[in-house]
Amino acid sequence: MNDTSPEIESRFIEMMMRKSGEERLRMGFEMFNMARTQVIASIRIQKPDADLAEISKELFIRFYGQDFSHDESRKILAHI
């Protein structure tokens, strides 16, 4: 779904391209950190007694679970 008008999308791209590579990279890191913070909050709501290892496993599943086969995911989770 794209509900952004082509004019606004073009203006947004122009604004982003005026930023340095470092600024765009920093923005990406900030967005990832915000998403991670929100996912951790969600995990803690669903599993209030989760320890750090369990939270780390849930983070892996939510962020990267679709990127690996079941066997690969199982092996990775065993090492977290």
C-alpha positions in Angstrom: 0.0 0.0 0.0 1.3 3.4 -0.9 -0.8 6.4 0.1 1.9 9.0 -0.4 1.5 11.3 -3.4 4.3 11.2 -5.9 5.1 14.9 -5.2 5.5 14.3 -1.5 7.5 11.2 -2.1 9.8 13.1 -4.4 10.3 15.9 -1.9 11.1 13.4 0.8 13.7 11.6 -1.3 15.3 15.0 -2.1 15.4 15.9 1.6 17.0 12.5 2.4 19.6 12.8 -0.4 20.7 16.2 1.0 21.8 14.5 4.2 25.3 13.0 4.3 25.8 9.3 4.2 26.7 9.4 7.9 23.5 11.2 8.8 21.4 8.7 6.8 23.3 5.8 8.5 22.8 7.3 11.9 19.0 7.6 11.2 18.9 4.0 10.2 20.6 2.9 13.4 18.2 5.1 15.4 15.2 3.5 13.7 16.6 0.0 14.3 17.2 0.8 18.0 13.7 2.2 18.4 12.2 -0.9 16.8 14.3 -3.1 19.0 13.2 -1.2 22.1 9.5 -1.6 21.1 9.9 -5.3 20.5 11.6 -5.8 23.8 8.7 -4.0 25.5 6.3 -6.2 23.7 8.2 -9.4 24.8 8.2 -8.2 28.4 4.5 -7.6 28.3 3.9 -11.1 26.9 6.5 -12.8 29.1 7.1 -10.7 32.2 9.4 -13.3 33.8 11.6 -13.7 30.7 15.3 -13.5 31.4 17.9 -11.9 29.1 18.5 -15.2 27.2 14.8 -15.6 26.5 14.4 -12.0 25.4 17.4 -12.4 23.1 15.9 -15.5 21.6 12.6 -13.8 21.0 14.4 -10.8 19.4 16.1 -13.2 17.0 12.9 -14.9 16.1 11.0 -11.7 15.5 13.7 -9.9 13.6 15.4 -12.8 11.7 13.1 -15.8 12.1 12.0 -15.8 8.4 15.6 -15.5 7.1 16.7 -19.0 8.2 15.4 -22.5 7.8 13.9 -24.2 10.8 17.1 -26.2 11.4 19.3 -23.2 11.1 17.1 -21.2 13.5 17.2 -24.1 16.0 21.0 -24.2 15.9 21.3 -20.4 16.3 18.8 -20.4 19.2 20.7 -23.1 20.9 23.8 -20.8 21.0 21.9 -17.7 22.3 
